[in-house]
Amino acid sequence: QHSMQNGHSFTGSYVVNNEQRDVGVITGSAIARQYGEEGLPEDTIFAYTEGHAGQSLAAYAPHGLTIHHTGDANDYVGKGLSGGTVIVNAPNEEREQEIIAGNVSFYGASRGKAYINGKAGERFCIRNSGADVVVEGIGDHGLEYMTGGHVIILGDVGKNFGQGMSGGVSYIFPSDIEAFKKANQLPTLAFKRVQHDEEKQLLKSMLEEHYRYTESTKAKDILNQFENVTEHVIKVIPKDYELMMQKIDIQLRQHNKKDDAMLAAFYDNSLSVDETLKPAVVY
């Protein structure tokens, strides 16, 4: 508490069990109360936990709070994540193949980063509006109603993937790309190959962070042959979201203020943009 009040760094280690829910929530609330939306510098308060975490590990964690859990975790990991960092690290290589985080993880997350070293359950990242997350496989209904952020999935997904997804981008490394596309085709989603250097750099940096925190064998294998990454990944982006981002980028060339560009793009009712004007950027 003294470190938090004075903005000083603090690191602690704790053993938790599944009777202890909402680990980190009171600390995060105190950070938000004192420092507001911006929180503290990244990793100011760093908690290492181990064991079987209960529900809502690191829920609503603000910027400046990092929780690095080794073991498994129940439902609602990172629910409402608001700028903090959450890591769930499999305790050994065999556990990387198992479900390590429960259902509805990162529900309603708005900002922050997360690295899940194993699979997560159903309804992963639904209503995510801005968090960047790496996970190694998910259950049914993944990314429902997602509106922003980036989600990298190093593995397969369950049924009903991306239903209602209207924003954000996901990069999937499925066991079979063509089978993934066939099983998850929706009229609202575009499936694309990763081509631009900016996207490759985004993938590489997120995977490097995932490996730095977790020593993930999947991330290590991808990074070791990263020159071939485009052969193994499929980009999933909502069609309307992609079009709007392209329109905003075009308007930014004509307006000094981003708000003006966004408003002009909103009133642009065209159903496509000139191919020569399309930006080569990560959305």
N, C-alpha and C positions, 0 to 999 in steps of 0.2 A: 504494500500500500504506500509506503514512504517513497519507493522508487517511482511509482506511477504518479504520485502527486508532484514530484519534482522533475519528472521527465527523464529520470536516470534509467540505465539499462538494468534489467533483472533477468536472471535465468534460474529456473527451479526444476526439480525432478520429482515426480509423484507416481505412485501406484494407484490405479483406479479399478473399480469393478462396476458391474452393470446396475448396481443399486444407486450409483452416483450419476444422476442425470444433469444435463445442462452445465457440464464442466467448462469453465471459461466464461460463462455468460455474465456472472456478477462482475468479474474483472473487466470484461468488455464494456459493460454498462457504465462502470466507473470511469473508464477512459473516455467514452462518448460524452458523459456528463461534464467532465472537466475540460476536454479539448475539442468537443464538437465533431462535426462531420469529418474534418481532416485527420483527427486522431493524433497518433504519435509517429515518429519516424519508424520505418519498417524494422521489425524484429526487436523493438525496444523491450517488450515483455515477451520472453520466450519460455514456454513451458514444455518440458519433455514429460510425457506420460506413457505408462505401459500397463498392459492388462486387457481386461474386457470392458471397454467403455460402454456406458449406458446411453440412453437416447440423448440426442441434441448436443453431441460433442461439438464445441466451438460454435454453437449457434450465434448468429448476429455479430460475430467477431469483427471489431473495427480495425482500421489501419493502425499498425503498431503492435498488435497482438498476434503471436504465432504459437500454435499448438501442434507439436510433433508427437503423434501417438504411435507407439509400437505395439501391435496386437490387432484385435478386431474391434469393431464399433457397431453399435445398434443403429436404429433408424435415425433419420434427420441429422446426419453429420452436416455441419456447416449450413444449417437452415438459415436463410436470411443473411448469409455472409455479406459483410458491409465494408470490406477493405482489408481484412486480416488474411493470414495464411494458415491453411490447415493441411497437415500431412498425416495420412494413415499408412503406416509402414508394416508390411507383412513381417512377422518375426523370423521367418526363414524362407528359403526359396520355394519349398513345397507349398506353402500357404499362398504364394503369389497366384496360384491357379484357382484358388477358392474365392468365395464371396467374403470380402474383408470388411465391407461397409454395408449397412442395411438399406432399407427402402427409403425413398423420398429424400435422399441426400441432396443438399444444395437447393432445396425448394426455395424459390423466391430470392436467390442470391442476387446481389446488385453490383458488388465490387469485390476484389480480392483474388487470391490464387489458391489452388488446391491440387494436391498430388496424392492419388489413391493407388497404392502399390498392391493391386489385386482387383477383383471384380466388385461391383456394387449391385445392389438389388434393383427393384422396380422403381419407376418414376424418378429416374436420376435427372437432376438439373431441370426439373419442370419449372417454368416461369423464371428461369435464370435470365437476368437482364444485363449482366455485365461482368460476371466473374470468368476467369480463365482457369480451366480445370483439365487435369490429365487423369484418366482412369484406365483400367486394363480389362474392360468388358463390363456390360451392364445387362439388366433384365428388361422386362417388358415396359412399354410406354415411356421410353427414354426421350428426354428433351421436349416433352409436351409443352406447348405454349411458350417456348423459349423466345425471348425477344432481343437478346444481345449477348455479347461475350464470345469466348472461344472454348470449345470442348474437344479434346483429343481423346479418342477411344482406341486403345491398343488391344483390339480383340473384337469379338462379335457382340451384336446387340439382340435384344429380344423382339417380341412382336410390337406392332403399333408404334414404330419408331418415328419421331418427328411430327406426330399428328398435331396440327394447330401451331406448329413452329412458324413464327413470323419474322424473326430476326436472329442475328448472330450467325456464327459459322461453326461447323463441326468437321473434324478430319478423322476419318475412320480407317483403321488398319485391320480389316476383317480377314478371316481365314480364306475367303474366296470373294473377290471384288464383284464378279459378275453375279454370283448368287446373292450377295448383299443388295445389289441394285435391283434384281428381279423381285426379291422379297419385300423391299421397302419403297417401291415406286409410289409416289404420290403426285397428283397434279400440281401441288403447291411447291414442290421441292425440285431443285436442280442438282444433278450429280455431275461433278466436273473433276478433271485431272488437275493436279497442282502443277502450275507452269512457271509462275513468276518468282523471281529471286526473293522478293519481299515475303512471300508466303513460305518459301523454303526456310528463310531465316527465322520466321516466327515459329515454325515447327521445330527447328533445331534448338532454338533457345529454350522453348518450353520443355522439350525432351531432355536437354542438358540439366535444367533445373530439377526435373523429375528424378533423373539419375543421381544428381548431387544429394538430394534429400533421402532417397530410398534405395539406391543401388539396384534399381529394377533391372532384371535380366532382359525383359522385352525392350526397354528403352536402350539398353547397352547394345543389343543386337542391331537395332535400327540405326543407331548412331555409328556403329562400326562399318556399316555399308550405306552411309547416308547419300552417297553419290547415286544410288539406285532407289532413293526414297519414293520417287514418283510412280514407280511400278507397284508399290504396295499400299498406297493411300488413295482414298477417294474423298473429295471435298463435297460436303452437303451444305447448301445454302438456299434459303427461301427465295423463290423467283422474284416476288414483289420487293423484298428487302434489297436484293442485288440491284434491281432496277432503280430503286430510290437512292441507293448509295451512289450509283453512277450519275444520276441526275444532280445530286448535291455536288459531286466533284466537278461536273461541267459548270454549274452555277458559280462555284467558288472561283472560277477563272474570270467571272464578270462582276463579282461583288467583293467588296473589301471585308465585310463582316459575315461570319458563318451563319448567324441568325437570318440575315437577309437571303443568303444562298439557300438555306433550308426552306424558307418560306416560298421562294421562287420555285424550288423543286416540288414543293407540296402542290402548287397550283399548275404544275406542268402535267397535263393529262395524257401525254403521249405514251404509247404502249411499248416503245422501244427507244433506244438512243442510237445515234450515228456510230457505227463501228469504229470510225477513225477517232472519235472523241472518248471512247471507253478508257477508263483509267486502268493501269496495271498496278493495283494496290490491294492491300489486305483490308478487308472491311471489318 
